[in-house]
Amino acid sequence: MNSQQVAVGVIKNPSGQTLISLRNEKLHQGGLWEFPGGKIEASETVDQALARELKEELDIDVRAAVPLITINHQYPELAVQLIVYSVEQFSGEVKSCEGQPFLWVNPDDLINYAFPKANKPIIAAARLPDSYAILDDADPSRLSSNLKKMLDNGIKLIQARFKHLPSAQIKAFIQEAYPLVQAHNACLLMNSGSADWEQFEVDGVHLTSRDLMSTDKRPANMEWVAASCHNLEELWHAEQIGVDFAVLAPVLPTPTHPDAESLGWARFAELVAHVNLPVYALGGLSKSDVVVAREAGAQGIAGIRAFL
């Protein structure tokens, strides 16, 4: 069985659009859209291969690139490992050096283009931010002010984790809060532990680990489906049912669960390497931990206090 390692760049321009190019019809998976990049040569590092490929294909010079996601995919005729970096700093004007058509598209429009199957989690990662805030109902009187703080701090992805509030109070809050979330071009997911979570028209659902393991299929009619995971079995199941992203916890000790055994960054990285999913790190983290989280293979960090 043939195998390939490929360096891939999710390139974003100052407007936040992402670059995609059309594969030559004669190539493997030809005629489909892809993120630019190419095969890593034996003598190259991933960074070197990415810089070379983007210069050869697009005539741009990479100024900074950070890890985004690594995908291991088995096609019938080929095993590929896609090592994906986010490229938001580059110099030069993009042009097609090899004649392939390319487009700048809004991240949320990526789902409207035909990509190779292995690219599905890359599309999710390209659409997701590096911060996932959890709006908790431990103090219901602070829900509105905490939501406003998150949005004012530029958070674009929020989970409403209301495990204590009755359904009527949740409904009243969502009716007030969701238009505000939409006005900030952010997304709101309901935790499946919240009362009557299915009835609220938001952007998706975040499955508790218990609800994740009790279902064998992705919840229907949801733009986003996320899941809480604590081990490899839960991560594998999340991938199997087709969630868009997962949260893996606890990475570090937390004040709320001081006795819980934490994973540490090495174990976190080991677990994430076994799944083709964007995974957020959760537990004892602050905003400054985004860099170390990305180096460990995370999409970014999730938390409550970190974003307040």
N, C-alpha and C positions, 0 to 999 in steps of 0.2 A: 504493500500500500504506500503510495507516494504521500509525502508530507511537506508542508511549507510553513515558514514563519513570515508574516507580513507586517510591515510597519504601516500604520494608517493614521491619517490626520483629519480630525474634525476641525476644519478651519472656519473661524468666524471673523466677519468684518466688523468695523466700528458700529454698524447698525444692528448687529446681533444676528445677521443672516449667516447661514451655513452653506459652504460650497459642496456641491455634488457634481460628479462627472459620469458620463455614459460609457460603459465598457464596450470595447470593440466586439462586434458580432463574432469574430473568429476566436476569441478567448474563452476560457472556462467561465461559465455564467455570463456570456456575452449578451449584449442588448439590454442589460439591467443597469440601473443607476448604482453608484458606489461612492464611498468617501475616498479621496485621493490617497495614494500610497503605493507600496510595491514590496517585492520580495527582499528580505534581509539577506545580504551576501554573507558568506562564511567569515569574512574578515571584519565585518561591521558590527557596531553596537546598534541598538534600536534607534537611538538619537541620530547617529550618522546616516543610517539607511533612510530615515524619515526626511532628514534635511536634503539628502541627495535626490530622493524621488520627487520631492516637491519642487526642487530646482529644475530637474529634468522635465517634469510634466507641466509645471505652471510658471516657471521662471520667478519664483519667490524665494527669499532667504528667511528661514525660520529664526526669529529672535528669542522666542521663549515657547516651550511646550511642556505641558504637565500631563502625567498619566491620567487617563479617563477610564478605560476598561480593557480587560483582556478576554478574548473569546476563543474557546477551543471548539471547533465544529468538525463533524465528520460527514463529508459528502460521500456518496457511493464510490466515487473514484479518487477521492482526495481528502486527506486530513489537513486542516489549516488551523494555525494559531494566529489570530489577529491581535496585535498589540497596538492599542489605540491611544493616541495622545490628543489632547485639546490644544489647538494652536490659535491663540488670539493675538499674538504679536509676531508680525512678519513685515518685511520690507519688499518693495517691488510691486508692480501692478500685475495682477493675475492675467495670464494669457495661455492659450492652449498651444503648447509646444509640440504635441504629438497628434494634433488634429481631432482630439476627442471633444465633443460638446460638453459644456459645463454650465451650471446655473447657480445663482445665489438664491436660496429659499429661506423663508421663515422657518425656524425649528419645528413649530407645530404643523407645518405643511409637509414635513418629511414623510408622514404616514401616507401621503397621497401618491407617492412614487414607488415603482417596482424595484426592490432591492433583492440581492441574494438573501436566502434564508438566514445565513449567519449574521447578517447585519441588523436583524430585528432588535437585539438588546443594545446595539450601538445607537440606533435611532432613539430609543428610550433615554439612554445616557445623554445624548446630544440635546434632548428636550428638557432634561431635568437640571435644576440648579444645584449648587454645592451645599445648600442649607435647607433643612427640613425641620420646621418648627412644630412643636407639640403644644396646643392650647388645652391646658388641663383645667378641670373644674374643681380642684381642691378648694379654691376660694371663689365661689360663683360671683361674688360682688366685684371681682377684678377681671371678669371675662372680657368685657368690652374694652377696658383700658389696656389690658394685655394684648388683645388683638390689634388695637391701634398702634401700640408700640412695635409689634412685629412688622406690620405693614409699613410704618414710618421708617423702620430700619432696613427696608428693601427686601423683606422676605417674600418669596413668590410661591412657596409651597408650604401649606399648613395642614396639620391633622387636628381635627376637633375630637379630643378624647374625653368624652363626658360619661363617666361611669357611675356618677352619683345623681345627676340631675334627672328628674322625671321627664317623660316625653313632651309634655305640654311646655315646660320651660325651655327645653331644647328647641322646640319648634319656634317659640317666640324669639329666641336668640338668633337662630339661623335666618329667620325672616328679616331681621334687622342687620345681621352681620354679612350675609352673603353678597348683597349688592355692593357693600364696601369692599369686600375682597375682589369682586369683579372689576370695580372701578380702579383698583391698583394692578390690574392684569395679573392677579395671583390665582392660585388654585386651592380649593378647600376639600379635604377628604374627611369623611366621617369614620370614626373608629367603630368596628363592628360590635364592640362591647357597649355602645351607647344605645339607650332605649329606642326601639323602633327606627333604627338607623336607615332602613330601606326606604322609608317614606320621604326622606329629605332630598330635595333636588339640589345636589352639590356636584362636585367634579369627580367623585369616586369614593372608594371605600378602602380603609386600612383594616385588614383582617388581624384579629388577635391570633396568637400562635395556636390557641385552642380551636378557634374557628377555621384557621388554615388547615389544620390536620384533620378536621371533621368533614371537609369537602373534597370532592375529587374533580371539581371543575371550577373554572374562573366564574365569579359572579357575573351575570349577564347585564348588558346595557350600561356598562360603566366605562367612562373614558379612561380612568386610572384605577388600577387595583394594586395595592401594596400589602405587605404582610410583615408581622413581627416574627423574628426567628432568633433562636438561641443556640442552635447546633446544626450540624451538617444535614441531618435527616430533615429538619424543617426547611432548610435552604433548598435541598433537592426537591422537596414536595412543592415548594413555592414555584420553582422553575417548571416543574412538570405540569402544573395546572395553568401556567401562563400568566403569572403576575407580572406587572411592569417593573417593580423594584421591591427590595426588601430592606428591613432594618435589622441589624445584628447587634445584640446586646447581651450582657454589659461588657463594654471594652475595658473600662476602668472602674474602680470602686465608686459608688455614689452615696450621697448623704441619705437618700431615701431607702436604699437597700445595702447598708454597710456590710452585711454578712453574706451577701450573694457572691459567689465565686466569679471573678472577672476573667475575661479572655486574655487580655493583654494584646498588644499590637501584633506580635509574631503569630499567635494563634488566629487572630482575626484575619490576617493576610493569608494564612494557610487555608482557612475555610472558604474565603471569598474566591480563591484560585480554583476551587472545585465546581463553581457554578458560572453560568453565562447570564448574569443578572447585575444591574446596578445595585449596589448595596451601601446603605448609609450606616455609619458607625454611631452607636448610641451608648451613653453611660459615662458620667463623670467628665464630659468634654466641654471645652469652651470654643469660641469662634476661632481662636488662634491655633486650634488643633486641625484645621482643615488641611493644611499642608502635609502633616504627618499622616493624616487619614488617606489622602490621595496617594501618597507613596506606598501605603499598605494595600492599595487596590480598591479603596472606597470611592463611592460617588461623592461623598462629602460627609458632613456630620448632621445628626439629628439631636434635638434636645428641647428642654423646656426653658430653664433659666438662661441658657446660653444666648438666647435671642431676645431677652428682656432687658 
